[in-house]
């Protein structure tokens, strides 16, 4: 699943390019909370996030859905002032894409029996 950045009518030349100043301002936007990486580094801005995606994700994993979604939302946040929360969540999912979900056994178990009537 790949994302293509073109206008809705399919004509890529109809899209107006952003100026370098606008894109530079967008890439300097900061996350509400820095994203902690497993190696102790922190991603503070969208520029840090794009740089991490470019250098840390193997070329064979560039088509993985989590990486594609993260690249899309970071780009949307930088170029079109998209929601930073979506970019942050997508980056967290891309960073943790190989980790299995942890199940906490301390959660309350479900009771799958019939409920007793209240008249007793």
N, CA, C and O of each residue as an XYZ file, in Angstrom:
480
protein
N       0.848     -1.164      0.000
C       0.000      0.000      0.000
C       0.888      1.220      0.000
O       1.607      1.456      0.972
N       0.861      1.988     -1.043
C       1.695      3.171     -1.129
C       0.841      4.422     -1.225
O      -0.284      4.377     -1.723
N       1.363      5.513     -0.758
C       0.655      6.772     -0.823
C       1.228      7.590     -1.955
O       2.447      7.687     -2.102
N       0.365      8.177     -2.752
C       0.790      9.025     -3.844
C       0.312     10.436     -3.552
O      -0.862     10.647     -3.251
N       1.203     11.389     -3.638
C       0.878     12.762     -3.334
C       0.604     13.507     -4.628
O       1.520     14.005     -5.282
N      -0.662     13.575     -4.987
C      -1.062     14.341     -6.156
C      -2.445     14.900     -5.897
O      -3.104     14.534     -4.923
N      -2.879     15.784     -6.770
C      -4.180     16.412     -6.569
C      -5.296     15.382     -6.785
O      -5.072     14.308     -7.344
N      -6.479     15.731     -6.335
C      -7.592     14.788     -6.390
C      -8.029     14.455     -7.815
O      -8.534     13.359     -8.057
N      -7.847     15.374     -8.759
C      -8.285     15.097    -10.114
C      -7.275     14.265    -10.892
O      -7.508     13.949    -12.058
N      -6.152     13.905    -10.264
C      -5.177     13.039    -10.910
C      -4.104     13.770    -11.678
O      -3.157     13.142    -12.152
N      -4.220     15.079    -11.817
C      -3.223     15.848    -12.558
C      -2.175     16.351    -11.576
O      -2.423     17.292    -10.821
N      -1.000     15.721    -11.587
C       0.049     16.072    -10.635
C       0.585     17.473    -10.879
O       1.091     18.100     -9.949
N       0.489     17.984    -12.104
C       1.003     19.322    -12.386
C       0.082     20.411    -11.839
O       0.498     21.566    -11.745
N      -1.155     20.075    -11.477
C      -2.088     21.067    -10.961
C      -1.798     21.416     -9.506
O      -2.247     22.454     -9.019
N      -1.060     20.570     -8.815
C      -0.732     20.845     -7.419
C       0.296     21.961     -7.348
O       1.296     21.938     -8.065
N       0.053     22.931     -6.488
C       0.987     24.037     -6.373
C       2.100     23.657     -5.419
O       1.819     23.203     -4.310
N       3.351     23.825     -5.808
C       4.449     23.472     -4.909
C       4.577     24.483     -3.789
O       4.286     25.666     -3.967
N       5.017     24.009     -2.630
C       5.221     24.891     -1.499
C       6.570     25.579     -1.626
O       7.508     25.032     -2.206
N       6.657     26.766     -1.085
C       7.951     27.436     -1.082
C       8.843     26.778     -0.037
O       8.356     26.125      0.885
N      10.134     26.953     -0.187
C      11.077     26.350      0.759
C      10.891     26.905      2.163
O      11.090     26.184      3.141
N      10.512     28.177      2.279
C      10.317     28.780      3.597
C       9.133     28.136      4.305
O       9.204     27.872      5.505
N       8.048     27.879      3.582
C       6.874     27.261      4.172
C       7.183     25.847      4.635
O       6.791     25.462      5.736
N       7.876     25.069      3.820
C       8.225     23.705      4.190
C       9.188     23.690      5.359
O       9.063     22.844      6.244
N      10.155     24.613      5.386
C      11.107     24.676      6.500
C      10.386     25.024      7.798
O      10.716     24.488      8.856
N       9.404     25.918      7.723
C       8.627     26.253      8.913
C       7.813     25.056      9.382
O       7.687     24.816     10.583
N       7.264     24.307      8.436
C       6.465     23.144      8.796
C       7.294     22.039      9.426
O       6.844     21.388     10.369
N       8.489     21.822      8.923
C       9.346     20.779      9.482
C       9.880     21.130     10.856
O      10.329     20.248     11.588
N       9.841     22.407     11.222
C      10.335     22.802     12.542
C       9.240     22.730     13.609
O       9.495     23.044     14.772
N       8.030     22.323     13.232
C       6.952     22.173     14.220
C       7.331     21.096     15.222
O       7.904     20.072     14.852
N       7.011     21.326     16.493
C       7.395     20.398     17.560
C       6.206     19.542     17.990
O       5.056     19.979     17.948
N       6.514     18.308     18.405
C       5.499     17.442     18.995
C       5.131     17.981     20.372
O       5.932     18.680     20.994
N       3.932     17.667     20.857
C       3.515     18.129     22.180
C       4.422     17.540     23.258
O       4.766     18.223     24.222
N       4.804     16.293     23.099
C       5.778     15.632     23.973
C       6.802     14.964     23.076
O       6.420     14.353     22.078
N       8.088     15.055     23.388
C       9.095     14.392     22.561
C       8.872     12.882     22.545
O       8.426     12.301     23.535
N       9.182     12.261     21.425
C       9.029     10.813     21.278
C      10.348     10.164     21.670
O      11.394     10.469     21.098
N      10.291      9.264     22.652
C      11.485      8.560     23.118
C      11.735      7.351     22.222
O      10.837      6.541     21.993
N      12.951      7.238     21.723
C      13.344      6.079     20.921
C      13.941      5.012     21.838
O      14.391      5.328     22.940
N      13.951      3.748     21.394
C      14.505      2.682     22.236
C      15.980      2.886     22.603
O      16.426      2.398     23.641
N      16.737      3.595     21.770
C      18.150      3.806     22.066
C      18.396      5.033     22.946
O      19.551      5.383     23.190
N      17.355      5.686     23.421
C      17.492      6.825     24.316
C      17.412      8.175     23.629
O      17.300      9.195     24.310
N      17.464      8.217     22.315
C      17.342      9.487     21.601
C      15.902      9.969     21.665
O      14.996      9.224     22.037
N      15.707     11.249     21.289
C      14.371     11.837     21.317
C      14.079     12.502     19.980
O      14.945     13.135     19.377
N      12.846     12.345     19.536
C      12.367     13.049     18.350
C      11.535     14.222     18.836
O      10.490     14.037     19.461
N      12.002     15.433     18.547
C      11.337     16.628     19.055
C      10.511     17.302     17.966
O       9.400     17.761     18.228
N      11.050     17.367     16.733
C      10.372     18.075     15.642
C      10.021     17.099     14.518
O      10.448     15.944     14.511
N       9.231     17.603     13.571
C       8.897     16.797     12.402
C      10.144     16.494     11.576
O      10.238     15.431     10.963
N      11.095     17.417     11.555
C      12.359     17.195     10.840
C      13.097     15.991     11.444
O      13.657     15.175     10.712
N      13.095     15.882     12.783
C      13.722     14.742     13.450
C      13.018     13.439     13.064
O      13.665     12.414     12.846
N      11.688     13.492     12.985
C      10.910     12.300     12.659
C      11.185     11.822     11.235
O      11.381     10.628     11.008
N      11.202     12.741     10.284
C      11.487     12.378      8.892
C      12.904     11.839      8.767
O      13.138     10.864      8.052
N      13.858     12.471      9.462
C      15.249     12.003      9.404
C      15.363     10.604      9.992
O      16.099      9.769      9.464
N      14.642     10.339     11.080
C      14.689      9.003     11.673
C      14.102      7.964     10.715
O      14.664      6.882     10.548
N      12.974      8.296     10.089
C      12.371      7.358      9.136
C      13.327      7.077      7.981
O      13.421      5.942      7.514
N      14.031      8.098      7.522
C      14.924      7.934      6.370
C      16.155      7.103      6.699
O      16.583      6.286      5.884
N      16.731      7.302      7.885
C      17.988      6.618      8.173
C      17.835      5.326      8.977
O      18.700      4.454      8.887
N      16.784      5.178      9.746
C      16.683      4.023     10.645
C      15.818      2.888     10.128
O      15.959      1.752     10.582
N      14.932      3.168      9.195
C      14.066      2.124      8.663
C      14.760      1.515      7.447
O      15.146      2.222      6.516
N      14.912      0.184      7.473
C      15.564     -0.505      6.358
C      14.755     -0.320      5.080
O      13.535     -0.160      5.118
N      15.451     -0.345      3.957
C      14.795     -0.155      2.655
C      13.752     -1.238      2.400
O      12.747     -0.987      1.735
N      13.982     -2.428      2.919
C      13.019     -3.512      2.719
C      11.725     -3.282      3.501
O      10.712     -3.919      3.211
N      11.745     -2.378      4.490
C      10.554     -2.102      5.298
C       9.861     -0.791      4.913
O       8.922     -0.375      5.592
N      10.299     -0.144      3.850
C       9.678      1.122      3.452
C       8.229      0.944      3.007
O       7.456      1.901      3.051
N       7.851     -0.234      2.589
C       6.468     -0.474      2.161
C       5.594     -1.057      3.264
O       4.443     -1.410      3.010
N       6.111     -1.164      4.471
C       5.314     -1.642      5.603
C       4.273     -0.575      5.926
O       4.570      0.620      5.894
N       3.068     -1.005      6.233
C       1.960     -0.071      6.413
C       2.238      0.973      7.496
O       1.936      2.150      7.294
N       2.799      0.581      8.628
C       3.049      1.528      9.706
C       4.024      2.622      9.275
O       3.857      3.787      9.637
N       5.032      2.247      8.507
C       6.029      3.223      8.036
C       5.405      4.151      7.007
O       5.650      5.357      7.036
N       4.603      3.611      6.102
C       3.935      4.442      5.093
C       2.987      5.446      5.746
O       2.944      6.611      5.351
N       2.236      4.997      6.735
C       1.286      5.880      7.415
C       2.035      6.967      8.180
O       1.618      8.125      8.172
N       3.131      6.610      8.838
C       3.913      7.603      9.569
C       4.473      8.652      8.619
O       4.417      9.847      8.912
N       5.012      8.221      7.489
C       5.558      9.167      6.514
C       4.455     10.085      5.988
O       4.680     11.282      5.808
N       3.282      9.542      5.746
C       2.164     10.334      5.246
C       1.753     11.407      6.247
O       1.634     12.577      5.884
N       1.534     11.021      7.506
C       1.042     11.983      8.489
C       2.097     13.010      8.883
O       1.752     14.158      9.162
N       3.366     12.631      8.914
C       4.414     13.610      9.191
C       4.493     14.623      8.048
O       4.655     15.821      8.281
N       4.377     14.136      6.818
C       4.394     15.035      5.662
C       3.174     15.948      5.659
O       3.295     17.141      5.378
N       2.011     15.404      5.966
C       0.795     16.223      6.038
C       0.919     17.301      7.107
O       0.503     18.439      6.892
N       1.487     16.951      8.253
C       1.646     17.926      9.325
C       2.623     19.028      8.924
O       2.444     20.188      9.294
N       3.655     18.664      8.168
C       4.658     19.654      7.771
C       4.169     20.528      6.625
O       4.328     21.748      6.675
N       3.581     19.935      5.601
C       3.220     20.686      4.405
C       1.881     21.392      4.495
O       1.729     22.491      3.962
N       0.914     20.786      5.154
C      -0.448     21.319      5.141
C      -0.982     21.632      6.533
O      -2.193     21.748      6.718
N      -0.094     21.770      7.511
C      -0.483     22.056      8.899
C      -1.488     21.036      9.419
O      -2.460     21.388     10.087
N      -1.241     19.774      9.106
C      -2.101     18.697      9.575
C      -1.957     18.485     11.069
O      -1.096     19.095     11.703
N      -2.788     17.628     11.637
C      -2.765     17.409     13.086
C      -1.456     16.753     13.545
O      -1.039     15.725     13.011
N      -0.833     17.358     14.525
C       0.407     16.819     15.085
C       0.142     15.542     15.876
O       1.016     14.680     15.973
N      -1.052     15.415     16.440
C      -1.369     14.213     17.207
C      -1.345     12.976     16.307
O      -0.860     11.923     16.719
N      -1.866     13.096     15.081
C      -1.847     11.963     14.154
C      -0.412     11.591     13.791
O      -0.071     10.411     13.704
N       0.429     12.615     13.578
C       1.830     12.365     13.237
C       2.535     11.669     14.397
O       3.329     10.754     14.180
N       2.252     12.092     15.612
C       2.881     11.489     16.795
C       2.460     10.033     16.957
O       3.303      9.164     17.183
N       1.174      9.764     16.845
C       0.671      8.401     17.001
C       1.232      7.495     15.917
O       1.625      6.361     16.192
N       1.270      7.992     14.687
C       1.796      7.197     13.578
C       3.280      6.907     13.769
O       3.736      5.805     13.461
N       4.037      7.873     14.270
C       5.459      7.644     14.526
C       5.649      6.611     15.626
O       6.524      5.752     15.518
N       4.854      6.677     16.673
C       4.963      5.679     17.747
C       4.667      4.278     17.231
O       5.329      3.315     17.617
N       3.666      4.167     16.352
C       3.354      2.857     15.777
C       4.472      2.373     14.860
O       4.768      1.179     14.833
N       5.099      3.278     14.108
C       6.206      2.894     13.224
C       7.424      2.466     14.035
O       8.118      1.519     13.665
N       7.681      3.155     15.131
C       8.825      2.805     15.976
C       8.627      1.436     16.607
O       9.569      0.648     16.694
N       7.409      1.149     17.046
C       7.122     -0.103     17.758
C       6.496     -1.162     16.861
O       5.803     -2.051     17.355
N       6.725     -1.086     15.546
C       6.059     -2.002     14.610
C       6.482     -3.454     14.784
O       5.716     -4.350     14.429
N       7.672     -3.720     15.316
C       8.151     -5.097     15.458
C       7.882     -5.689     16.831
O       8.078     -6.888     17.034
N       7.439     -4.877     17.772
C       7.207     -5.361     19.127
C       5.815     -5.981     19.234
O       4.843     -5.397     18.755
N       5.708     -7.149     19.853
C       4.372     -7.732     20.049
C       3.620     -6.960     21.132
O       4.227     -6.373     22.028
N       2.307     -6.971     21.034
C       1.491     -6.307     22.052
C       1.596     -7.074     23.353
O       1.559     -8.304     23.363
N       1.725     -6.349     24.443
C       1.818     -6.975     25.751
C       0.423     -7.125     26.336
O      -0.383     -6.195     26.305
N       0.155     -8.294     26.864
C      -1.126     -8.554     27.500
C      -0.897     -8.564     28.999
O      -0.054     -9.306     29.502
N      -1.646     -7.741     29.706
C      -1.487     -7.689     31.157
C      -2.464     -8.658     31.805
O      -3.676     -8.493     31.670
N      -1.956     -9.669     32.507
C      -2.841    -10.658     33.122
C      -3.606    -10.101     34.316
O      -4.524    -10.759     34.807
N      -3.258     -8.914     34.796
C      -3.931     -8.357     35.959
C      -5.310     -7.786     35.632
O      -6.033     -7.363     36.535
N      -5.680     -7.768     34.356
C      -6.991     -7.250     33.989
C      -8.092     -8.157     34.510
O      -7.902     -9.365     34.648
N      -9.200     -7.589     34.785
C     -10.338     -8.331     35.297
C     -10.876     -9.254     34.209
O     -11.064     -8.835     33.067
N     -11.121    -10.499     34.565
C     -11.639    -11.444     33.582
C     -13.142    -11.219     33.382
O     -13.841    -10.723     34.265
N     -13.605    -11.597     32.207
C     -15.026    -11.449     31.891
C     -15.817    -12.607     32.485
O     -15.335    -13.736     32.570
N     -17.028    -12.299     32.889
C     -17.937    -13.339     33.386
C     -18.930    -13.626     32.270
O     -19.755    -12.775     31.937
N     -18.855    -14.806     31.698
C     -19.669    -15.138     30.547
C     -20.905    -15.960     30.924
O     -21.478    -16.633     30.068
N     -21.311    -15.913     32.163
C     -22.526    -16.638     32.549
C     -23.719    -15.689     32.548
O     -23.570    -14.471     32.442
N     -24.900    -16.276     32.669
C     -26.110    -15.457     32.693
C     -26.213    -14.701     34.003
O     -25.767    -15.168     35.050
N     -26.803    -13.538     33.922
C     -26.987    -12.733     35.125
C     -28.166    -13.243     35.914
O     -29.137    -13.737     35.340
N     -28.093    -13.131     37.223
C     -29.198    -13.555     38.085
C     -30.252    -12.451     38.120
O     -29.919    -11.268     38.061
N     -31.520    -12.840     38.215
C     -32.572    -11.825     38.323
C     -32.442    -11.058     39.656
O     -31.919    -11.597     40.630
N     -32.902     -9.846     39.693
C     -32.760     -9.005     40.889
C     -33.759     -9.334     41.983
O     -33.655     -8.765     43.070
N     -34.720    -10.220     41.760
C     -35.747    -10.468     42.772
C     -35.234    -11.275     43.944
O     -35.957    -11.394     44.933
N     -34.089    -11.814     43.908
C     -33.596    -12.626     45.040
C     -32.852    -11.803     46.041
O     -32.376    -12.333     47.045
